Amino acid sequence: MPVIWQAACCAGGHRPPNPSRALPPVERRAVRIYGVVLVVGTTLCLAGLAADTIPADLRLAVTAVARLRDAHTGLDLADALLTLESLATIHVLWLTTRGRNRRSRRRS
């Protein structure tokens, strides 16, 4: 075990007990497989977000800002503002929910 890792995780130089030791070998293997599936699934979801959602949202935002700048009527202005507000709300809600889920996971 590298010295940095030992200093970071093991106070007093002893390793903490493995919490999965109490599980039968079959369940321990299932927990490890589930961990891998969870990491791969999260990675794929975030990659999908980066590949599809972010470019579409950026295009919508750029179009809305252009229409906001060139608005000729009140309806054009309202459409552009509502589009920007909807995009902002969706992303703020997503970030808030993700942060709340991560905090609750750390506590348990």
CNS distance restraints for C-alpha pairs under 8 A (distance, minus, plus):
assign (resid   1 and name CA) (resid   5 and name CA) 6.80 0.50 0.50
assign (resid   1 and name CA) (resid   6 and name CA) 6.43 0.50 0.50
assign (resid   2 and name CA) (resid   6 and name CA) 6.20 0.50 0.50
assign (resid   3 and name CA) (resid   7 and name CA) 6.09 0.50 0.50
assign (resid   4 and name CA) (resid   8 and name CA) 6.11 0.50 0.50
assign (resid   5 and name CA) (resid   9 and name CA) 6.06 0.50 0.50
assign (resid   5 and name CA) (resid  10 and name CA) 7.79 0.50 0.50
assign (resid   6 and name CA) (resid  10 and name CA) 5.14 0.50 0.50
assign (resid   6 and name CA) (resid  11 and name CA) 7.79 0.50 0.50
assign (resid   6 and name CA) (resid  13 and name CA) 6.82 0.50 0.50
assign (resid   6 and name CA) (resid  15 and name CA) 7.89 0.50 0.50
assign (resid   7 and name CA) (resid  11 and name CA) 6.53 0.50 0.50
assign (resid   7 and name CA) (resid  13 and name CA) 7.34 0.50 0.50
assign (resid   9 and name CA) (resid  15 and name CA) 7.74 0.50 0.50
assign (resid  10 and name CA) (resid  14 and name CA) 5.62 0.50 0.50
assign (resid  10 and name CA) (resid  15 and name CA) 5.30 0.50 0.50
assign (resid  10 and name CA) (resid  16 and name CA) 6.49 0.50 0.50
assign (resid  11 and name CA) (resid  15 and name CA) 7.96 0.50 0.50
assign (resid  20 and name CA) (resid  28 and name CA) 6.27 0.50 0.50
assign (resid  21 and name CA) (resid  28 and name CA) 7.87 0.50 0.50
assign (resid  23 and name CA) (resid  27 and name CA) 6.04 0.50 0.50
assign (resid  23 and name CA) (resid  28 and name CA) 5.79 0.50 0.50
assign (resid  24 and name CA) (resid  28 and name CA) 6.19 0.50 0.50
assign (resid  25 and name CA) (resid  29 and name CA) 6.15 0.50 0.50
assign (resid  26 and name CA) (resid  30 and name CA) 6.28 0.50 0.50
assign (resid  27 and name CA) (resid  31 and name CA) 6.17 0.50 0.50
assign (resid  28 and name CA) (resid  32 and name CA) 6.36 0.50 0.50
assign (resid  29 and name CA) (resid  33 and name CA) 6.17 0.50 0.50
assign (resid  30 and name CA) (resid  34 and name CA) 6.01 0.50 0.50
assign (resid  31 and name CA) (resid  35 and name CA) 6.15 0.50 0.50
assign (resid  32 and name CA) (resid  36 and name CA) 6.43 0.50 0.50
assign (resid  33 and name CA) (resid  37 and name CA) 6.21 0.50 0.50
assign (resid  34 and name CA) (resid  38 and name CA) 5.99 0.50 0.50
assign (resid  35 and name CA) (resid  39 and name CA) 6.25 0.50 0.50
assign (resid  36 and name CA) (resid  40 and name CA) 6.13 0.50 0.50
assign (resid  37 and name CA) (resid  41 and name CA) 5.90 0.50 0.50
assign (resid  38 and name CA) (resid  42 and name CA) 6.06 0.50 0.50
assign (resid  39 and name CA) (resid  43 and name CA) 6.09 0.50 0.50
assign (resid  40 and name CA) (resid  44 and name CA) 6.15 0.50 0.50
assign (resid  41 and name CA) (resid  45 and name CA) 6.15 0.50 0.50
assign (resid  42 and name CA) (resid  46 and name CA) 6.18 0.50 0.50
assign (resid  43 and name CA) (resid  47 and name CA) 6.05 0.50 0.50
assign (resid  44 and name CA) (resid  48 and name CA) 6.08 0.50 0.50
assign (resid  45 and name CA) (resid  49 and name CA) 6.21 0.50 0.50
assign (resid  46 and name CA) (resid  50 and name CA) 6.18 0.50 0.50
assign (resid  47 and name CA) (resid  51 and name CA) 6.01 0.50 0.50
assign (resid  48 and name CA) (resid  52 and name CA) 5.77 0.50 0.50
assign (resid  48 and name CA) (resid  53 and name CA) 7.28 0.50 0.50
assign (resid  49 and name CA) (resid  53 and name CA) 4.96 0.50 0.50
assign (resid  49 and name CA) (resid  54 and name CA) 6.22 0.50 0.50
assign (resid  50 and name CA) (resid  54 and name CA) 5.44 0.50 0.50
assign (resid  50 and name CA) (resid  55 and name CA) 7.49 0.50 0.50
assign (resid  51 and name CA) (resid  55 and name CA) 6.92 0.50 0.50
assign (resid  52 and name CA) (resid  56 and name CA) 6.38 0.50 0.50
assign (resid  53 and name CA) (resid  57 and name CA) 6.00 0.50 0.50
assign (resid  54 and name CA) (resid  58 and name CA) 6.05 0.50 0.50
assign (resid  55 and name CA) (resid  59 and name CA) 6.17 0.50 0.50
assign (resid  56 and name CA) (resid  60 and name CA) 6.23 0.50 0.50
assign (resid  57 and name CA) (resid  61 and name CA) 6.05 0.50 0.50
assign (resid  57 and name CA) (resid  87 and name CA) 7.16 0.50 0.50
assign (resid  58 and name CA) (resid  62 and name CA) 6.07 0.50 0.50
assign (resid  59 and name CA) (resid  63 and name CA) 6.09 0.50 0.50
assign (resid  60 and name CA) (resid  64 and name CA) 6.03 0.50 0.50
assign (resid  60 and name CA) (resid  83 and name CA) 7.71 0.50 0.50
assign (resid  61 and name CA) (resid  65 and name CA) 6.10 0.50 0.50
assign (resid  61 and name CA) (resid  83 and name CA) 7.53 0.50 0.50
assign (resid  61 and name CA) (resid  84 and name CA) 6.20 0.50 0.50
assign (resid  61 and name CA) (resid  87 and name CA) 7.65 0.50 0.50
assign (resid  62 and name CA) (resid  66 and name CA) 6.15 0.50 0.50
assign (resid  63 and name CA) (resid  67 and name CA) 6.16 0.50 0.50
assign (resid  64 and name CA) (resid  68 and name CA) 5.95 0.50 0.50
assign (resid  64 and name CA) (resid  79 and name CA) 7.90 0.50 0.50
assign (resid  64 and name CA) (resid  80 and name CA) 4.66 0.50 0.50
assign (resid  64 and name CA) (resid  81 and name CA) 7.36 0.50 0.50
assign (resid  64 and name CA) (resid  83 and name CA) 6.49 0.50 0.50
assign (resid  64 and name CA) (resid  84 and name CA) 6.58 0.50 0.50
assign (resid  65 and name CA) (resid  69 and name CA) 6.18 0.50 0.50
assign (resid  65 and name CA) (resid  80 and name CA) 6.78 0.50 0.50
assign (resid  65 and name CA) (resid  84 and name CA) 7.94 0.50 0.50
assign (resid  66 and name CA) (resid  70 and name CA) 6.23 0.50 0.50
assign (resid  67 and name CA) (resid  71 and name CA) 5.47 0.50 0.50
assign (resid  67 and name CA) (resid  76 and name CA) 6.88 0.50 0.50
assign (resid  67 and name CA) (resid  77 and name CA) 7.31 0.50 0.50
assign (resid  67 and name CA) (resid  80 and name CA) 6.06 0.50 0.50
assign (resid  68 and name CA) (resid  76 and name CA) 7.19 0.50 0.50
assign (resid  68 and name CA) (resid  77 and name CA) 5.58 0.50 0.50
assign (resid  68 and name CA) (resid  80 and name CA) 5.41 0.50 0.50
assign (resid  68 and name CA) (resid  81 and name CA) 7.17 0.50 0.50
assign (resid  71 and name CA) (resid  76 and name CA) 5.20 0.50 0.50
assign (resid  71 and name CA) (resid  77 and name CA) 5.38 0.50 0.50
assign (resid  72 and name CA) (resid  76 and name CA) 6.52 0.50 0.50
assign (resid  72 and name CA) (resid  77 and name CA) 7.62 0.50 0.50
assign (resid  73 and name CA) (resid  77 and name CA) 6.49 0.50 0.50
assign (resid  74 and name CA) (resid  78 and name CA) 6.03 0.50 0.50
assign (resid  75 and name CA) (resid  79 and name CA) 5.95 0.50 0.50
assign (resid  76 and name CA) (resid  80 and name CA) 6.24 0.50 0.50
assign (resid  77 and name CA) (resid  81 and name CA) 6.16 0.50 0.50
assign (resid  78 and name CA) (resid  82 and name CA) 5.95 0.50 0.50
assign (resid  79 and name CA) (resid  83 and name CA) 6.12 0.50 0.50
assign (resid  80 and name CA) (resid  84 and name CA) 6.33 0.50 0.50
assign (resid  81 and name CA) (resid  85 and name CA) 6.03 0.50 0.50
assign (resid  82 and name CA) (resid  86 and name CA) 5.93 0.50 0.50
assign (resid  83 and name CA) (resid  87 and name CA) 6.26 0.50 0.50
assign (resid  84 and name CA) (resid  88 and name CA) 6.14 0.50 0.50
assign (resid  85 and name CA) (resid  89 and name CA) 6.03 0.50 0.50
assign (resid  86 and name CA) (resid  90 and name CA) 6.13 0.50 0.50
assign (resid  87 and name CA) (resid  91 and name CA) 6.35 0.50 0.50
assign (resid  88 and name CA) (resid  92 and name CA) 6.07 0.50 0.50
assign (resid  89 and name CA) (resid  93 and name CA) 6.03 0.50 0.50
assign (resid  90 and name CA) (resid  94 and name CA) 6.14 0.50 0.50
assign (resid  91 and name CA) (resid  95 and name CA) 6.08 0.50 0.50
assign (resid  92 and name CA) (resid  96 and name CA) 5.98 0.50 0.50
assign (resid  93 and name CA) (resid  97 and name CA) 6.03 0.50 0.50
assign (resid  94 and name CA) (resid  98 and name CA) 6.07 0.50 0.50
assign (resid  95 and name CA) (resid  99 and name CA) 6.02 0.50 0.50
assign (resid  96 and name CA) (resid 100 and name CA) 6.11 0.50 0.50
assign (resid  97 and name CA) (resid 101 and name CA) 6.10 0.50 0.50
assign (resid  98 and name CA) (resid 102 and name CA) 6.16 0.50 0.50
assign (resid  99 and name CA) (resid 103 and name CA) 6.15 0.50 0.50
assign (resid 100 and name CA) (resid 104 and name CA) 6.21 0.50 0.50
assign (resid 101 and name CA) (resid 105 and name CA) 6.15 0.50 0.50
assign (resid 102 and name CA) (resid 106 and name CA) 6.28 0.50 0.50
assign (resid 103 and name CA) (resid 107 and name CA) 6.47 0.50 0.50
assign (resid 104 and name CA) (resid 108 and name CA) 6.55 0.50 0.50
